[in-house]
Amino acid sequence: MVNRIILGVTAANDEAELRSFLASLPSPPRVPARFDSPFSGIKQRLLTNFNSRLNAANYQAGVLRTQRLEKFIAKASRNSVQALLMAIAFTGIAEQFGPFFGFFRRLGMFRYRD
């Protein structure tokens, strides 16, 4: 949305085009009846304002992306360790009580203990 606004403000060639573009936005900003500085100054201030908003949003998205990745790596590591420990525990149970112990031994999952 902000990119579209920046492109629209950049494309405006005079005050009337800029006013009509700003009025066409979903939530148009309040525009004074008369600008107190030249059109090029107003256009430059608008572009600077919207660019700073876009940069702030991109920075915040990057921070959130990094935080989500860190949380994902932590959860994935924890889940992997839990799955490995459960697999070891269940193979130990199968070794002692399971009817498929011979099958697991043939697969090489259990070694003879001396």
Biopython code that builds the backbone (N, CA, C, O; Angstrom):
import numpy as np
from Bio.PDB.StructureBuilder import StructureBuilder

atoms = [
    (1, "MET", "N", (0.826, -1.186, 0.000)),
    (1, "MET", "CA", (0.000, 0.000, 0.000)),
    (1, "MET", "C", (0.869, 1.248, 0.000)),
    (1, "MET", "O", (0.623, 2.187, -0.758)),
    (2, "VAL", "N", (1.886, 1.254, 0.853)),
    (2, "VAL", "CA", (2.766, 2.420, 0.925)),
    (2, "VAL", "C", (3.540, 2.573, -0.380)),
    (2, "VAL", "O", (3.772, 3.690, -0.842)),
    (3, "ASN", "N", (3.941, 1.439, -0.977)),
    (3, "ASN", "CA", (4.632, 1.521, -2.279)),
    (3, "ASN", "C", (3.733, 2.158, -3.326)),
    (3, "ASN", "O", (4.190, 2.970, -4.132)),
    (4, "ARG", "N", (2.456, 1.793, -3.316)),
    (4, "ARG", "CA", (1.511, 2.380, -4.272)),
    (4, "ARG", "C", (1.359, 3.884, -4.045)),
    (4, "ARG", "O", (1.269, 4.654, -5.001)),
    (5, "ILE", "N", (1.332, 4.291, -2.794)),
    (5, "ILE", "CA", (1.230, 5.717, -2.480)),
    (5, "ILE", "C", (2.476, 6.453, -2.964)),
    (5, "ILE", "O", (2.377, 7.534, -3.545)),
    (6, "ILE", "N", (3.637, 5.873, -2.728)),
    (6, "ILE", "CA", (4.883, 6.506, -3.178)),
    (6, "ILE", "C", (4.892, 6.659, -4.691)),
    (6, "ILE", "O", (5.271, 7.707, -5.214)),
    (7, "LEU", "N", (4.469, 5.605, -5.395)),
    (7, "LEU", "CA", (4.418, 5.690, -6.860)),
    (7, "LEU", "C", (3.416, 6.746, -7.323)),
    (7, "LEU", "O", (3.681, 7.479, -8.275)),
    (8, "GLY", "N", (2.266, 6.824, -6.652)),
    (8, "GLY", "CA", (1.254, 7.816, -7.021)),
    (8, "GLY", "C", (1.716, 9.236, -6.776)),
    (8, "GLY", "O", (1.470, 10.120, -7.596)),
    (9, "VAL", "N", (2.383, 9.465, -5.657)),
    (9, "VAL", "CA", (2.890, 10.802, -5.355)),
    (9, "VAL", "C", (4.001, 11.163, -6.338)),
    (9, "VAL", "O", (4.080, 12.303, -6.795)),
    (10, "THR", "N", (4.842, 10.215, -6.657)),
    (10, "THR", "CA", (5.919, 10.461, -7.623)),
    (10, "THR", "C", (5.356, 10.787, -8.997)),
    (10, "THR", "O", (5.906, 11.626, -9.710)),
    (11, "ALA", "N", (4.270, 10.136, -9.373)),
    (11, "ALA", "CA", (3.688, 10.340, -10.704)),
    (11, "ALA", "C", (2.935, 11.665, -10.818)),
    (11, "ALA", "O", (2.708, 12.146, -11.928)),
    (12, "ALA", "N", (2.549, 12.255, -9.699)),
    (12, "ALA", "CA", (1.795, 13.517, -9.746)),
    (12, "ALA", "C", (2.684, 14.637, -10.279)),
    (12, "ALA", "O", (3.818, 14.815, -9.834)),
    (13, "ASN", "N", (2.145, 15.392, -11.244)),
    (13, "ASN", "CA", (2.918, 16.478, -11.854)),
    (13, "ASN", "C", (2.524, 17.862, -11.362)),
    (13, "ASN", "O", (3.281, 18.820, -11.517)),
    (14, "ASP", "N", (1.344, 17.966, -10.770)),
    (14, "ASP", "CA", (0.934, 19.264, -10.247)),
    (14, "ASP", "C", (0.051, 19.060, -9.011)),
    (14, "ASP", "O", (-0.250, 17.930, -8.626)),
    (15, "GLU", "N", (-0.349, 20.155, -8.412)),
    (15, "GLU", "CA", (-1.088, 20.108, -7.158)),
    (15, "GLU", "C", (-2.448, 19.428, -7.320)),
    (15, "GLU", "O", (-2.881, 18.699, -6.428)),
    (16, "ALA", "N", (-3.118, 19.655, -8.433)),
    (16, "ALA", "CA", (-4.442, 19.053, -8.652)),
    (16, "ALA", "C", (-4.344, 17.531, -8.750)),
    (16, "ALA", "O", (-5.173, 16.817, -8.185)),
    (17, "GLU", "N", (-3.343, 17.039, -9.458)),
    (17, "GLU", "CA", (-3.159, 15.581, -9.555)),
    (17, "GLU", "C", (-2.843, 14.981, -8.188)),
    (17, "GLU", "O", (-3.348, 13.914, -7.837)),
    (18, "LEU", "N", (-2.014, 15.668, -7.428)),
    (18, "LEU", "CA", (-1.667, 15.178, -6.096)),
    (18, "LEU", "C", (-2.893, 15.143, -5.192)),
    (18, "LEU", "O", (-3.103, 14.166, -4.474)),
    (19, "ARG", "N", (-3.698, 16.191, -5.220)),
    (19, "ARG", "CA", (-4.921, 16.217, -4.406)),
    (19, "ARG", "C", (-5.893, 15.121, -4.819)),
    (19, "ARG", "O", (-6.481, 14.465, -3.960)),
    (20, "SER", "N", (-6.071, 14.913, -6.121)),
    (20, "SER", "CA", (-7.004, 13.868, -6.573)),
    (20, "SER", "C", (-6.489, 12.479, -6.209)),
    (20, "SER", "O", (-7.271, 11.595, -5.861)),
    (21, "PHE", "N", (-5.171, 12.288, -6.290)),
    (21, "PHE", "CA", (-4.617, 10.985, -5.901)),
    (21, "PHE", "C", (-4.810, 10.739, -4.408)),
    (21, "PHE", "O", (-5.244, 9.658, -4.010)),
    (22, "LEU", "N", (-4.494, 11.726, -3.587)),
    (22, "LEU", "CA", (-4.655, 11.566, -2.139)),
    (22, "LEU", "C", (-6.118, 11.364, -1.753)),
    (22, "LEU", "O", (-6.412, 10.631, -0.809)),
    (23, "ALA", "N", (-7.033, 12.001, -2.471)),
    (23, "ALA", "CA", (-8.463, 11.823, -2.186)),
    (23, "ALA", "C", (-8.942, 10.431, -2.584)),
    (23, "ALA", "O", (-9.932, 9.945, -2.036)),
    (24, "SER", "N", (-8.257, 9.776, -3.532)),
    (24, "SER", "CA", (-8.680, 8.453, -3.988)),
    (24, "SER", "C", (-8.217, 7.326, -3.075)),
    (24, "SER", "O", (-8.609, 6.176, -3.271)),
    (25, "LEU", "N", (-7.395, 7.633, -2.087)),
    (25, "LEU", "CA", (-6.905, 6.597, -1.171)),
    (25, "LEU", "C", (-8.033, 6.115, -0.263)),
    (25, "LEU", "O", (-8.977, 6.863, -0.006)),
    (26, "PRO", "N", (-7.950, 4.867, 0.231)),
    (26, "PRO", "CA", (-9.004, 4.333, 1.098)),
    (26, "PRO", "C", (-9.225, 5.168, 2.356)),
    (26, "PRO", "O", (-10.370, 5.397, 2.746)),
    (27, "SER", "N", (-8.179, 5.616, 2.981)),
    (27, "SER", "CA", (-8.312, 6.520, 4.131)),
    (27, "SER", "C", (-7.454, 7.753, 3.825)),
    (27, "SER", "O", (-6.291, 7.832, 4.219)),
    (28, "PRO", "N", (-8.051, 8.702, 3.122)),
    (28, "PRO", "CA", (-7.264, 9.850, 2.662)),
    (28, "PRO", "C", (-6.792, 10.731, 3.808)),
    (28, "PRO", "O", (-7.528, 10.967, 4.766)),
    (29, "PRO", "N", (-5.563, 11.213, 3.702)),
    (29, "PRO", "CA", (-5.073, 12.121, 4.740)),
    (29, "PRO", "C", (-5.730, 13.491, 4.603)),
    (29, "PRO", "O", (-6.219, 13.850, 3.531)),
    (30, "ARG", "N", (-5.738, 14.245, 5.686)),
    (30, "ARG", "CA", (-6.288, 15.596, 5.621)),
    (30, "ARG", "C", (-5.314, 16.479, 4.840)),
    (30, "ARG", "O", (-4.120, 16.524, 5.137)),
    (31, "VAL", "N", (-5.836, 17.165, 3.856)),
    (31, "VAL", "CA", (-5.023, 18.039, 3.021)),
    (31, "VAL", "C", (-5.558, 19.454, 3.196)),
    (31, "VAL", "O", (-6.762, 19.680, 3.071)),
    (32, "PRO", "N", (-4.674, 20.414, 3.485)),
    (32, "PRO", "CA", (-5.152, 21.790, 3.657)),
    (32, "PRO", "C", (-5.701, 22.342, 2.343)),
    (32, "PRO", "O", (-5.353, 21.867, 1.262)),
    (33, "ALA", "N", (-6.544, 23.329, 2.452)),
    (33, "ALA", "CA", (-7.151, 23.925, 1.253)),
    (33, "ALA", "C", (-6.101, 24.565, 0.365)),
    (33, "ALA", "O", (-6.243, 24.611, -0.857)),
    (34, "ARG", "N", (-5.049, 25.058, 0.994)),
    (34, "ARG", "CA", (-3.983, 25.685, 0.212)),
    (34, "ARG", "C", (-2.638, 25.297, 0.817)),
    (34, "ARG", "O", (-2.465, 25.349, 2.034)),
    (35, "PHE", "N", (-1.692, 24.912, -0.027)),
    (35, "PHE", "CA", (-0.365, 24.552, 0.450)),
    (35, "PHE", "C", (0.436, 25.811, 0.749)),
    (35, "PHE", "O", (0.330, 26.811, 0.040)),
    (36, "ASP", "N", (1.238, 25.749, 1.808)),
    (36, "ASP", "CA", (2.014, 26.918, 2.215)),
    (36, "ASP", "C", (3.403, 26.978, 1.584)),
    (36, "ASP", "O", (4.128, 27.950, 1.797)),
    (37, "SER", "N", (3.786, 25.971, 0.819)),
    (37, "SER", "CA", (5.084, 25.971, 0.148)),
    (37, "SER", "C", (4.904, 25.493, -1.293)),
    (37, "SER", "O", (3.819, 25.041, -1.658)),
    (38, "PRO", "N", (5.935, 25.584, -2.105)),
    (38, "PRO", "CA", (5.795, 25.155, -3.497)),
    (38, "PRO", "C", (5.503, 23.666, -3.615)),
    (38, "PRO", "O", (5.784, 22.881, -2.708)),
    (39, "PHE", "N", (4.930, 23.301, -4.759)),
    (39, "PHE", "CA", (4.508, 21.920, -5.000)),
    (39, "PHE", "C", (5.678, 20.948, -4.858)),
    (39, "PHE", "O", (5.516, 19.874, -4.278)),
    (40, "SER", "N", (6.842, 21.302, -5.371)),
    (40, "SER", "CA", (7.986, 20.381, -5.302)),
    (40, "SER", "C", (8.383, 20.108, -3.851)),
    (40, "SER", "O", (8.773, 18.989, -3.520)),
    (41, "GLY", "N", (8.288, 21.118, -2.983)),
    (41, "GLY", "CA", (8.595, 20.920, -1.569)),
    (41, "GLY", "C", (7.597, 20.026, -0.880)),
    (41, "GLY", "O", (7.969, 19.168, -0.080)),
    (42, "ILE", "N", (6.329, 20.223, -1.187)),
    (42, "ILE", "CA", (5.266, 19.372, -0.619)),
    (42, "ILE", "C", (5.454, 17.925, -1.080)),
    (42, "ILE", "O", (5.368, 16.991, -0.283)),
    (43, "LYS", "N", (5.708, 17.759, -2.361)),
    (43, "LYS", "CA", (5.894, 16.418, -2.921)),
    (43, "LYS", "C", (7.090, 15.732, -2.264)),
    (43, "LYS", "O", (7.015, 14.552, -1.920)),
    (44, "GLN", "N", (8.180, 16.454, -2.090)),
    (44, "GLN", "CA", (9.373, 15.884, -1.463)),
    (44, "GLN", "C", (9.121, 15.508, -0.008)),
    (44, "GLN", "O", (9.587, 14.463, 0.446)),
    (45, "ARG", "N", (8.387, 16.348, 0.735)),
    (45, "ARG", "CA", (8.058, 16.024, 2.125)),
    (45, "ARG", "C", (7.176, 14.778, 2.216)),
    (45, "ARG", "O", (7.379, 13.928, 3.083)),
    (46, "LEU", "N", (6.192, 14.677, 1.313)),
    (46, "LEU", "CA", (5.339, 13.479, 1.302)),
    (46, "LEU", "C", (6.154, 12.227, 1.017)),
    (46, "LEU", "O", (5.992, 11.207, 1.686)),
    (47, "LEU", "N", (7.034, 12.308, 0.019)),
    (47, "LEU", "CA", (7.859, 11.148, -0.313)),
    (47, "LEU", "C", (8.779, 10.759, 0.838)),
    (47, "LEU", "O", (8.956, 9.574, 1.122)),
    (48, "THR", "N", (9.359, 11.746, 1.495)),
    (48, "THR", "CA", (10.225, 11.463, 2.646)),
    (48, "THR", "C", (9.434, 10.807, 3.767)),
    (48, "THR", "O", (9.901, 9.850, 4.384)),
    (49, "ASN", "N", (8.234, 11.321, 4.032)),
    (49, "ASN", "CA", (7.385, 10.762, 5.082)),
    (49, "ASN", "C", (7.002, 9.315, 4.776)),
    (49, "ASN", "O", (7.116, 8.443, 5.638)),
    (50, "PHE", "N", (6.551, 9.065, 3.558)),
    (50, "PHE", "CA", (6.131, 7.701, 3.208)),
    (50, "PHE", "C", (7.320, 6.753, 3.124)),
    (50, "PHE", "O", (7.196, 5.583, 3.488)),
    (51, "ASN", "N", (8.461, 7.226, 2.657)),
    (51, "ASN", "CA", (9.652, 6.376, 2.628)),
    (51, "ASN", "C", (10.096, 6.005, 4.036)),
    (51, "ASN", "O", (10.509, 4.870, 4.273)),
    (52, "SER", "N", (10.019, 6.939, 4.964)),
    (52, "SER", "CA", (10.396, 6.614, 6.343)),
    (52, "SER", "C", (9.426, 5.600, 6.946)),
    (52, "SER", "O", (9.840, 4.708, 7.686)),
    (53, "ARG", "N", (8.147, 5.734, 6.636)),
    (53, "ARG", "CA", (7.170, 4.743, 7.122)),
    (53, "ARG", "C", (7.443, 3.369, 6.521)),
    (53, "ARG", "O", (7.362, 2.352, 7.211)),
    (54, "LEU", "N", (7.769, 3.347, 5.229)),
    (54, "LEU", "CA", (8.069, 2.078, 4.568)),
    (54, "LEU", "C", (9.328, 1.443, 5.157)),
    (54, "LEU", "O", (9.362, 0.235, 5.389)),
    (55, "ASN", "N", (10.346, 2.238, 5.396)),
    (55, "ASN", "CA", (11.577, 1.709, 5.982)),
    (55, "ASN", "C", (11.339, 1.180, 7.388)),
    (55, "ASN", "O", (11.884, 0.142, 7.763)),
    (56, "ALA", "N", (10.529, 1.888, 8.166)),
    (56, "ALA", "CA", (10.215, 1.422, 9.521)),
    (56, "ALA", "C", (9.452, 0.101, 9.483)),
    (56, "ALA", "O", (9.719, -0.799, 10.278)),
    (57, "ALA", "N", (8.509, -0.009, 8.565)),
    (57, "ALA", "CA", (7.742, -1.256, 8.442)),
    (57, "ALA", "C", (8.638, -2.404, 7.991)),
    (57, "ALA", "O", (8.513, -3.519, 8.496)),
    (58, "ASN", "N", (9.536, -2.145, 7.050)),
    (58, "ASN", "CA", (10.462, -3.190, 6.594)),
    (58, "ASN", "C", (11.405, -3.619, 7.711)),
    (58, "ASN", "O", (11.693, -4.807, 7.853)),
    (59, "TYR", "N", (11.883, -2.673, 8.500)),
    (59, "TYR", "CA", (12.763, -3.012, 9.620)),
    (59, "TYR", "C", (12.024, -3.869, 10.648)),
    (59, "TYR", "O", (12.552, -4.866, 11.140)),
    (60, "GLN", "N", (10.800, -3.463, 10.957)),
    (60, "GLN", "CA", (10.018, -4.217, 11.940)),
    (60, "GLN", "C", (9.715, -5.623, 11.417)),
    (60, "GLN", "O", (9.746, -6.588, 12.181)),
    (61, "ALA", "N", (9.425, -5.741, 10.130)),
    (61, "ALA", "CA", (9.173, -7.067, 9.549)),
    (61, "ALA", "C", (10.424, -7.928, 9.623)),
    (61, "ALA", "O", (10.335, -9.128, 9.880)),
    (62, "GLY", "N", (11.584, -7.332, 9.402)),
    (62, "GLY", "CA", (12.838, -8.079, 9.501)),
    (62, "GLY", "C", (13.101, -8.569, 10.914)),
    (62, "GLY", "O", (13.546, -9.698, 11.117)),
    (63, "VAL", "N", (12.822, -7.711, 11.891)),
    (63, "VAL", "CA", (13.002, -8.105, 13.291)),
    (63, "VAL", "C", (12.049, -9.248, 13.643)),
    (63, "VAL", "O", (12.446, -10.217, 14.291)),
    (64, "LEU", "N", (10.800, -9.130, 13.215)),
    (64, "LEU", "CA", (9.826, -10.195, 13.491)),
    (64, "LEU", "C", (10.225, -11.500, 12.807)),
    (64, "LEU", "O", (10.081, -12.578, 13.384)),
    (65, "ARG", "N", (10.725, -11.402, 11.580)),
    (65, "ARG", "CA", (11.156, -12.592, 10.846)),
    (65, "ARG", "C", (12.286, -13.287, 11.596)),
    (65, "ARG", "O", (12.295, -14.512, 11.712)),
    (66, "THR", "N", (13.232, -12.514, 12.101)),
    (66, "THR", "CA", (14.353, -13.081, 12.854)),
    (66, "THR", "C", (13.859, -13.745, 14.137)),
    (66, "THR", "O", (14.303, -14.841, 14.481)),
    (67, "GLN", "N", (12.942, -13.084, 14.846)),
    (67, "GLN", "CA", (12.414, -13.662, 16.085)),
    (67, "GLN", "C", (11.663, -14.960, 15.797)),
    (67, "GLN", "O", (11.795, -15.933, 16.540)),
    (68, "ARG", "N", (10.879, -14.977, 14.725)),
    (68, "ARG", "CA", (10.136, -16.198, 14.393)),
    (68, "ARG", "C", (11.080, -17.336, 14.026)),
    (68, "ARG", "O", (10.845, -18.485, 14.401)),
    (69, "LEU", "N", (12.144, -17.024, 13.297)),
    (69, "LEU", "CA", (13.115, -18.044, 12.927)),
    (69, "LEU", "C", (13.806, -18.605, 14.159)),
    (69, "LEU", "O", (14.003, -19.816, 14.261)),
    (70, "GLU", "N", (14.177, -17.735, 15.100)),
    (70, "GLU", "CA", (14.809, -18.201, 16.334)),
    (70, "GLU", "C", (13.872, -19.111, 17.125)),
    (70, "GLU", "O", (14.297, -20.147, 17.637)),
    (71, "LYS", "N", (12.601, -18.728, 17.226)),
    (71, "LYS", "CA", (11.632, -19.568, 17.937)),
    (71, "LYS", "C", (11.445, -20.905, 17.230)),
    (71, "LYS", "O", (11.353, -21.946, 17.880)),
    (72, "PHE", "N", (11.387, -20.876, 15.884)),
    (72, "PHE", "CA", (11.212, -22.114, 15.133)),
    (72, "PHE", "C", (12.393, -23.048, 15.345)),
    (72, "PHE", "O", (12.204, -24.244, 15.561)),
    (73, "ILE", "N", (13.609, -22.517, 15.286)),
    (73, "ILE", "CA", (14.798, -23.357, 15.462)),
    (73, "ILE", "C", (14.812, -23.965, 16.858)),
    (73, "ILE", "O", (15.136, -25.141, 17.023)),
    (74, "ALA", "N", (14.460, -23.168, 17.861)),
    (74, "ALA", "CA", (14.433, -23.686, 19.232)),
    (74, "ALA", "C", (13.398, -24.804, 19.378)),
    (74, "ALA", "O", (13.684, -25.850, 19.961)),
    (75, "LYS", "N", (12.197, -24.577, 18.846)),
    (75, "LYS", "CA", (11.151, -25.603, 18.957)),
    (75, "LYS", "C", (11.496, -26.842, 18.143)),
    (75, "LYS", "O", (11.262, -27.963, 18.595)),
    (76, "ALA", "N", (12.048, -26.655, 16.950)),
    (76, "ALA", "CA", (12.404, -27.802, 16.112)),
    (76, "ALA", "C", (13.507, -28.622, 16.771)),
    (76, "ALA", "O", (13.472, -29.851, 16.726)),
    (77, "SER", "N", (14.479, -27.963, 17.378)),
    (77, "SER", "CA", (15.552, -28.689, 18.068)),
    (77, "SER", "C", (14.995, -29.473, 19.247)),
    (77, "SER", "O", (15.321, -30.645, 19.434)),
    (78, "ARG", "N", (14.160, -28.824, 20.035)),
    (78, "ARG", "CA", (13.569, -29.498, 21.199)),
    (78, "ARG", "C", (12.734, -30.695, 20.765)),
    (78, "ARG", "O", (12.824, -31.766, 21.364)),
    (79, "ASN", "N", (11.925, -30.519, 19.729)),
    (79, "ASN", "CA", (11.080, -31.614, 19.252)),
    (79, "ASN", "C", (11.911, -32.755, 18.686)),
    (79, "ASN", "O", (11.556, -33.921, 18.858)),
    (80, "SER", "N", (13.011, -32.436, 18.013)),
    (80, "SER", "CA", (13.872, -33.481, 17.459)),
    (80, "SER", "C", (14.518, -34.301, 18.570)),
    (80, "SER", "O", (14.587, -35.527, 18.484)),
    (81, "VAL", "N", (14.987, -33.624, 19.610)),
    (81, "VAL", "CA", (15.592, -34.333, 20.737)),
    (81, "VAL", "C", (14.545, -35.194, 21.431)),
    (81, "VAL", "O", (14.826, -36.334, 21.800)),
    (82, "GLN", "N", (13.350, -34.662, 21.610)),
    (82, "GLN", "CA", (12.287, -35.448, 22.239)),
    (82, "GLN", "C", (11.948, -36.674, 21.399)),
    (82, "GLN", "O", (11.771, -37.764, 21.941)),
    (83, "ALA", "N", (11.857, -36.508, 20.093)),
    (83, "ALA", "CA", (11.530, -37.640, 19.225)),
    (83, "ALA", "C", (12.623, -38.703, 19.287)),
    (83, "ALA", "O", (12.327, -39.898, 19.310)),
    (84, "LEU", "N", (13.862, -38.281, 19.314)),
    (84, "LEU", "CA", (14.973, -39.229, 19.405)),
    (84, "LEU", "C", (14.943, -39.978, 20.725)),
    (84, "LEU", "O", (15.128, -41.195, 20.749)),
    (85, "LEU", "N", (14.711, -39.266, 21.830)),
    (85, "LEU", "CA", (14.639, -39.921, 23.132)),
    (85, "LEU", "C", (13.458, -40.884, 23.217)),
    (85, "LEU", "O", (13.574, -41.959, 23.805)),
    (86, "MET", "N", (12.326, -40.502, 22.635)),
    (86, "MET", "CA", (11.170, -41.408, 22.633)),
    (86, "MET", "C", (11.446, -42.642, 21.791)),
    (86, "MET", "O", (11.045, -43.745, 22.165)),
    (87, "ALA", "N", (12.123, -42.476, 20.664)),
    (87, "ALA", "CA", (12.459, -43.628, 19.830)),
    (87, "ALA", "C", (13.381, -44.585, 20.576)),
    (87, "ALA", "O", (13.210, -45.803, 20.510)),
    (88, "ILE", "N", (14.358, -44.027, 21.284)),
    (88, "ILE", "CA", (15.264, -44.880, 22.063)),
    (88, "ILE", "C", (14.492, -45.598, 23.171)),
    (88, "ILE", "O", (14.713, -46.783, 23.418)),
    (89, "ALA", "N", (13.598, -44.886, 23.829)),
    (89, "ALA", "CA", (12.817, -45.505, 24.909)),
    (89, "ALA", "C", (11.917, -46.611, 24.377)),
    (89, "ALA", "O", (11.831, -47.682, 24.976)),
    (90, "PHE", "N", (11.242, -46.359, 23.251)),
    (90, "PHE", "CA", (10.343, -47.379, 22.714)),
    (90, "PHE", "C", (11.096, -48.581, 22.170)),
    (90, "PHE", "O", (10.589, -49.701, 22.235)),
    (91, "THR", "N", (12.294, -48.376, 21.635)),
    (91, "THR", "CA", (13.062, -49.545, 21.197)),
    (91, "THR", "C", (13.520, -50.353, 22.407)),
    (91, "THR", "O", (13.619, -51.578, 22.344)),
    (92, "GLY", "N", (13.797, -49.658, 23.507)),
    (92, "GLY", "CA", (14.140, -50.391, 24.730)),
    (92, "GLY", "C", (12.969, -51.201, 25.241)),
    (92, "GLY", "O", (13.146, -52.330, 25.699)),
    (93, "ILE", "N", (11.778, -50.640, 25.169)),
    (93, "ILE", "CA", (10.580, -51.377, 25.577)),
    (93, "ILE", "C", (10.356, -52.562, 24.658)),
    (93, "ILE", "O", (10.019, -53.652, 25.120)),
    (94, "ALA", "N", (10.542, -52.359, 23.350)),
    (94, "ALA", "CA", (10.347, -53.450, 22.389)),
    (94, "ALA", "C", (11.360, -54.557, 22.620)),
    (94, "ALA", "O", (11.054, -55.730, 22.409)),
    (95, "GLU", "N", (12.553, -54.202, 23.047)),
    (95, "GLU", "CA", (13.586, -55.209, 23.292)),
    (95, "GLU", "C", (13.192, -56.119, 24.439)),
    (95, "GLU", "O", (13.452, -57.321, 24.408)),
    (96, "GLN", "N", (12.569, -55.546, 25.440)),
    (96, "GLN", "CA", (12.235, -56.342, 26.616)),
    (96, "GLN", "C", (10.919, -57.082, 26.481)),
    (96, "GLN", "O", (10.825, -58.242, 26.881)),
    (97, "PHE", "N", (9.906, -56.445, 25.931)),
    (97, "PHE", "CA", (8.566, -57.010, 26.018)),
    (97, "PHE", "C", (7.903, -57.285, 24.682)),
    (97, "PHE", "O", (6.868, -57.949, 24.639)),
    (98, "GLY", "N", (8.463, -56.801, 23.608)),
    (98, "GLY", "CA", (7.742, -56.855, 22.351)),
    (98, "GLY", "C", (7.820, -58.195, 21.643)),
    (98, "GLY", "O", (8.814, -58.913, 21.757)),
    (99, "PRO", "N", (6.750, -58.533, 20.901)),
    (99, "PRO", "CA", (6.752, -59.785, 20.136)),
    (99, "PRO", "C", (7.616, -59.686, 18.877)),
    (99, "PRO", "O", (7.914, -60.705, 18.256)),
    (100, "PHE", "N", (8.013, -58.496, 18.502)),
    (100, "PHE", "CA", (8.815, -58.325, 17.291)),
    (100, "PHE", "C", (10.294, -58.170, 17.605)),
    (100, "PHE", "O", (11.044, -57.643, 16.784)),
    (101, "PHE", "N", (10.725, -58.619, 18.772)),
    (101, "PHE", "CA", (12.104, -58.435, 19.163)),
    (101, "PHE", "C", (13.054, -59.099, 18.173)),
    (101, "PHE", "O", (14.083, -58.528, 17.810)),
    (102, "GLY", "N", (12.705, -60.305, 17.739)),
    (102, "GLY", "CA", (13.551, -61.015, 16.764)),
    (102, "GLY", "C", (13.648, -60.243, 15.452)),
    (102, "GLY", "O", (14.707, -60.194, 14.826)),
    (103, "PHE", "N", (12.534, -59.643, 15.044)),
    (103, "PHE", "CA", (12.525, -58.843, 13.810)),
    (103, "PHE", "C", (13.448, -57.630, 13.936)),
    (103, "PHE", "O", (14.214, -57.320, 13.024)),
    (104, "PHE", "N", (13.361, -56.956, 15.077)),
    (104, "PHE", "CA", (14.226, -55.797, 15.299)),
    (104, "PHE", "C", (15.692, -56.215, 15.382)),
    (104, "PHE", "O", (16.577, -55.501, 14.910)),
    (105, "ARG", "N", (15.938, -57.369, 15.982)),
    (105, "ARG", "CA", (17.317, -57.849, 16.093)),
    (105, "ARG", "C", (17.870, -58.157, 14.707)),
    (105, "ARG", "O", (19.028, -57.855, 14.421)),
    (106, "ARG", "N", (17.042, -58.760, 13.837)),
    (106, "ARG", "CA", (17.502, -59.050, 12.463)),
    (106, "ARG", "C", (17.796, -57.765, 11.695)),
    (106, "ARG", "O", (18.698, -57.727, 10.858)),
    (107, "LEU", "N", (17.047, -56.736, 11.977)),
    (107, "LEU", "CA", (17.306, -55.457, 11.323)),
    (107, "LEU", "C", (18.577, -54.789, 11.854)),
    (107, "LEU", "O", (19.071, -53.827, 11.265)),
    (108, "GLY", "N", (19.095, -55.295, 12.953)),
    (108, "GLY", "CA", (20.305, -54.742, 13.522)),
    (108, "GLY", "C", (20.049, -53.604, 14.479)),
    (108, "GLY", "O", (20.959, -52.837, 14.793)),
    (109, "MET", "N", (18.819, -53.484, 14.948)),
    (109, "MET", "CA", (18.509, -52.393, 15.856)),
    (109, "MET", "C", (19.022, -52.678, 17.272)),
    (109, "MET", "O", (19.298, -51.750, 18.033)),
    (110, "PHE", "N", (19.147, -53.955, 17.620)),
    (110, "PHE", "CA", (19.620, -54.308, 18.970)),
    (110, "PHE", "C", (20.872, -55.160, 18.840)),
    (110, "PHE", "O", (20.998, -56.003, 17.952)),
    (111, "ARG", "N", (21.772, -54.911, 19.741)),
    (111, "ARG", "CA", (22.996, -55.707, 19.755)),
    (111, "ARG", "C", (22.975, -56.545, 21.046)),
    (111, "ARG", "O", (22.354, -56.175, 22.042)),
    (112, "TYR", "N", (23.661, -57.657, 20.988)),
    (112, "TYR", "CA", (23.734, -58.483, 22.176)),
    (112, "TYR", "C", (24.553, -57.766, 23.216)),
    (112, "TYR", "O", (25.573, -57.147, 22.911)),
    (113, "ARG", "N", (24.103, -57.854, 24.429)),
    (113, "ARG", "CA", (24.833, -57.231, 25.530)),
    (113, "ARG", "C", (25.604, -58.299, 26.263)),
    (113, "ARG", "O", (25.064, -59.355, 26.591)),
    (114, "ASP", "N", (26.853, -58.026, 26.517)),
    (114, "ASP", "CA", (27.676, -59.000, 27.259)),
    (114, "ASP", "C", (27.792, -58.643, 28.707)),
    (114, "ASP", "O", (28.447, -59.356, 29.468)),
]
sb = StructureBuilder()
sb.init_structure("model")
sb.init_model(0)
sb.init_chain("A")
sb.init_seg("    ")
for serial, (resi, resn, name, xyz) in enumerate(atoms, 1):
    if name == "N":
        sb.init_residue(resn, " ", resi, " ")
    sb.init_atom(name, np.array(xyz, "f"), 0.0, 1.0, " ", f" {name:<3s}", serial, name[0])
structure = sb.get_structure()
